[in-house]
Amino acid sequence: MTRDYAVLEEVKATPQEILNCSYSKWYPVFKEHTASSMIIPLPQEFIHYLSSESIHLPEPPRDVQGTIEEISEEDSESDSDDDDDEWETELRVDPTKEFPMINEFITKALDKYTYVTPKLNWSAPKDASWIMIDNTLKCRNTNDIYLLLKSSDHITHDLDHPFDESSEIENPPVEYELVLRKWKEINPSLEFRVFVRNGVIVGKSQRDLNYYDFLKNLIEEEKINDIINEFINYEVIPKFNNRSFIIDIYVPRPYKKIRIIDINAFTRVTDSILYTWPELINDQEDNIRLITETNIGRFRTKAYSESQVPLDVVNASADPGALAELAKEWQINERKD
């Protein structure tokens, strides 16, 4: 008896296709369709700062509170004496001394936009939003930006593994950039991910994995599916250098215009959400896939929750034996302490 198995087809992109998805490559082309942004080329000193394990922040401004780190410092002041304060001041390392121009550009962006959301060439630090007081990427000061970037695995991936899904062995150097986008409130129920392969839309998915009972009727009444198709087919595909890509968009009220959130290479690094990769490779679907009452249970998990616990817990969670061994090690360490 023989059994047929589906072959897991590789989904690779050329280094140039990956570079084409860098923010500075597509932003000038689609500037009218996305948030106003400041793009800052990064010197090696700043990249080294982001790659280092320790988190050093400049002295937080006393008139603005944004991060958990700042609030915890203020709470602890009442419990510490003057000697402790002097000792902490001596230990504080101001990272801006190594790259003063970057700090100056960040200050200018905050002066211009008031609030910004940061990202590097490809990724935003969404997985670190839990560290912010409002659980968003809304940055009010330089420390918010530094803390998000330093706490994000997504940013680390940009720095260390930008070409993991490349089709070539030799990859070009990357000119890294810090992107500061004007902060805008977004209704997550109206975010969608569109998959384009070889110049054709092969899938569209709700991006936020929560069930919205009004969404299906809204899409039908406002003909949002048709609006997305028209925008991608006539505004994006003819102008973007890649024939295959994944684009995140937002359709705000009154549902007549599309805002681009991000563009990524057509690779498995980007979440296929409500699709499987074999479906995206072999099929073509016109409708928008949604979270429904019947499939809501599959996706009832907090986004990026794996970034909020130690990595060894995440790695052991799939193996009950490994998890038990990890718990045993913790008990031994507690006795030693």
N, C-alpha and C positions, 0 to 999 in steps of 0.2 A: 504494500500500500504506500503510495507516494502522497506527499502533501505539498501544496504550493505555498511559498512564503513570499511576502512582499519585500522587495529589495529596498533598503533605506537609501534613497538617492541623495547624493551629496548636493548641498546648496552652497555654492561658493561664489565669491565676488572677486574681481581683479583688484589689486591695490589702488588703481586709479578710480574705480567705482566707489571704493571705500572713502578715498580722499574727496571725491565729488560730493559726498554727504557731509563733509565738514561744514560747519555753519557759515563760515566766511565765503564758501564757494557758492552756496545757493541763496544766501540772504540778499545779495544785490539784485538777483534775478526776480525774486518774489517779495521784494521789500514792501510793496503796497498791500500784500496779503498776510503780513505777520507783524508782530509787535516791534516797535522801534527799539533798536539795540545799539550798544557800543561794543566793538570788538577790539580786544587788547592783545597784541602779540606778547607772548610770554618769554622772558629770558630764562636761561638755565637755572639761575638762582631760585626762581619761583617754582620751577618744576621740581627741583631738589627739595624745596620746602614741602611741596605737596606729597612727595614720595617718602619723606622721612616719617618714622613711626610716631615720634612724639608730637604733641599738639601744643604749640606755643602761639598765644594770641597777644596782640598789643594791649595796653591798658584800656579797658572798656570805657566808653564815654559815660559820664555820670548822668547825662540828661536823657538818654535813650536806653530802654530795656527791650531786648529782643530775644536773646538766647537763654536757655536754661542755665548756661554757664554764668552769665551775668547775674541772674537772679540769685543763684546759689551763693555767689560771692557776697552779695549785699546781705543776705540772710546770715551769713557766717560772721559778718563784721561785728555784730553785737556780742558775739561769744568769744571774741579774741581780743587780746590786749595789744598795746602799742608795739611791744617787741615782736609779736607774731606778724603784725602788719609790715614792720620794717623787714623782717626776714623774707616774707613772701614777695615784697617789692624787689629785693635783691635777686631772688631766684627768677623773677619774670624776665623772659627774653622777648624783646620786641622784634618780630620777624620783618617788619617793614624797613628796618635799617639795611637789610640786604637787597631790597628792591623798592626803593622809595618812589620810583616812577609809577610802578603798578599801584601802589597805595594812593598816589595822586590821581591816577585815572579812575580808580574806584570812587574816590571822593567826588570827582567831577560827575560821574554817572549818577551818584546818589543825589547830588545837587540838581541835576537835570531832571531825573525821573522821580525823586523822593523815595520810591521803593523799587527794588530790582529783584530779578531772579537770575541766578548764575548758572552757567554750564561751561564745559570745555568744548572741544571740536564737535563731539558727537553726543555726549551724555550730560544730563542734568542730575544733580545729587538727590533724586527723589527718594532713594532708599534711606537718606539721612534726615528726611523732613521731621521725623519723630523727635529730633533733638531740639526743634524750634518750639516756642511756646504755643503757637497756633497750629502746629503740625502742617505747615505749608513751606514753600520756598520763598516766602516774602521776606526780603532782607532789608533791614532798616539802617544798618551801619556796616562798617568794614568787618567787624568781628563776626557778624552773622554769616557773611560770605566765606570768610576763612574757615569757620567752624563747619559749615556744610560741606565745603570742598574736602576738608581734611577727614571728615567722618564717613565719606561715601565710598562704597565698593565700586560703584559705577564710574566714579572719577579715576579710581585706581586702575580699572579695566582700560579706560581710555589711554592711560599713561603706559601701562605694561603690556597690553594685549590688543592693540588696535587692529592688527591684521590676523587675528586667530582664524578667521573664516576666509582668509585670502586663498586664491587659487594658485598662487606662486610662492616659491620658497624665498626668493630674494625680495625684500620689501623696502620701499623708499623711506627716507627719514621724514619725520612729521614736524611741521611747524605748528607748535601748540598755541592755542589762543584761549583767552578768557572772554566769554560772552556775558554781558550784563544786559538783560532784557527788561524793558519797562514792565513792571508788575501790573497784571490785569486779572480781575476776578473772572473765573471760568466756571460755568455750570458743568460738572463732570458728566452728567447724563447726555450732554450734547457733543461729547468727544467721540471721534470715530477713527479707526485705523483702516487704511485702504492698502491693499496689496496689488502691486502692478508687476507683471512678468512679461517680458518681451513686448512692451508697449501696450499691453492689454490688462484691464482690471480683472483680477481673478478672484477677488474676495473683498468684502467690507464687513467690519466687525465693530460692535459697541466696544469702547475702550475701557470704560470703568466697569468692573465686575460686580455691580450691584443691580438688583432688579428694580426697574422703574415702571410702574403699571401704566403710566400715561404714554410711554415712549413709542410703542407700536402704533397707536392711533395718531400720535403727533407726526410720525414719519410719513404715514399714509396721507393725512390731511394736508400737510405742508409740502408734500412731494419732495422730501429731503433726499431720497435716493436718487431722483432725477437731477437735483441740484448738484449733488456730489459728483455724479457721472459727468455732467457737463463741465464742471470745474476741472476735474482731473484730466479729462480727454482733450479739452481745448486750451486750458491755461497751464497745466503742469507738464504733461507728457511731451508736448512739442518743444518746451523750453528747457527741460532738465536734461542733463547730459547722459544720465543712465537710462537704459531701456527697462531695467528691472529695479524696483525700489519699493520701500514701504513708507507711507506718509501718514502722519498723524494730523488730523484736522479738527477744527471746532466750528460748529454751525450755530452762531448766536441768534437771538431774536433780532429782526423779524424773519429769520431763516432764509434770507436772500443772498447773503454773502458767506464766503468761506474764509476762515483764518487758518493759516498753516502753523502748526505747533512744532513739528520736527520732520526731518526726512532721514531715513536710514537705508543702508544697503539691504538688498534682498538676500538675507542670510538668517540662519537659525539663532544668531545672537539676539535678534529682536523677537519678542514673544508673539506667537501666532494667535494668541488669545482663544477665540472660539473655533478656530480651525486646527486641523492637523496639517503638518507639512506635506504629506502625500496629497491631500486635497488641494492645497495651493499649487502644487507642481502639476497635477494631472487634470484638475477640474477648473471650471469657470462659473462663478455664481454672481448673479446680478443683484440679488437682494442683500439687505444688511442683516447680519446675524445678531440676535439680541439674547440677553439673559431673560429667560422666561420663568414662569412659576414651576415648570417641570424640571428645569435644569439648575435652578438657583442653588441647590444644595452642593453641587460640584464646586462652586466657586466662593463659598462662604468662608473665606480666609482673609486676613488683613494683608494688604499689599506690602511687600518688602519686609514682612515680619521676621524673615530669616536674618535680616541685617541688625535686629535689635537684641539678639542673643549671641553668646560666644560661638565661634565657628566650630569648635569641637562638639558642641551640642547639636548643631545642624548636621554635621557629618555622621554623628552617632544615632540620630533620630530614626534613620531608616533600618537600623539593626538593633533589635531588643537586647541582644547579648552585649553589644558594644555600649549601649546606653547604661546597662546594669554595671558594666565594668567602669564606666566613667563616674557613676554615682559612688561606687566603692572607693575610687581614687579621691574623690572629694571628701569622703568621710575620713580617710586616712590623713589628708592634708589638714582637715579641721582639728584632728587630735594633736597633730604636730604643733599647730598654732596655739 
